[in-house]
Amino acid sequence: MTTPNSIQKTYKRLRTLGILGIVSLLSYTAMVVFSPLAYPGYDWLSMAVSDLSAEGAPSQALAGQLNALYGPCGLVCVMAVCVGAAGCRSKALKAGISCFAAMEWVCSVGYTMFPWVRGASSSHPQNVMHLIVTVLVVVLSLAALVLVVVGAGKEQMKSLRLWAVICLLAMLIGPIGTALLPKAVFGLFERFSTFSAVVFNAVLGVCLMKGQFETSELGK
């Protein structure tokens, strides 16, 4: 028979999985920072992060090693958050977290299946699929962050709402900057978008570790 004490113990064990969001962020950051060392001539200001792991890129192997924990840890973290937030009163918050989890799955599976092909045009079939995955990731991320901003406000989770606003603005700055500013700074503004999602996953993990989703029957 399930008792309130057993539910509390299960939730406390679930909390520990939140640290994987931080591990995911550290893995991704290490890939972005150190992979260019294996890519002669790589210009982070003008080149995309995906160029580091593109098929045929000199840094492909190193990028794959450094980024190995990013996808698995990020997915485990966000799924744990989905479970932890299942009892929250706000439907918008739960929908936002679920939408963010869907984005993480699309990102992990999509980019693994369709890495960018170095030296090929954007019309290359695999690069077309890579761009489609990117569009889906951006749309799901924006929808998720908007819903979390609304839902976190209803749940009085001020820190989560603030981080969601910050990451939403960063997500918007990315495509605006890459569309309107010279290609010489494409890489800089692209990183606003990519890091916003990775950072927000870590933020969700920290919220889970701190027990901030215990606002329902699970927390009583």
Summary of the structure (lengths in Angstrom):
residues: 220
radius of gyration: 18.4
end to end distance: 17.4
largest distance: 63.0
contacts: 751
relative contact order: 0.17
helix: 76%
strand: 1%
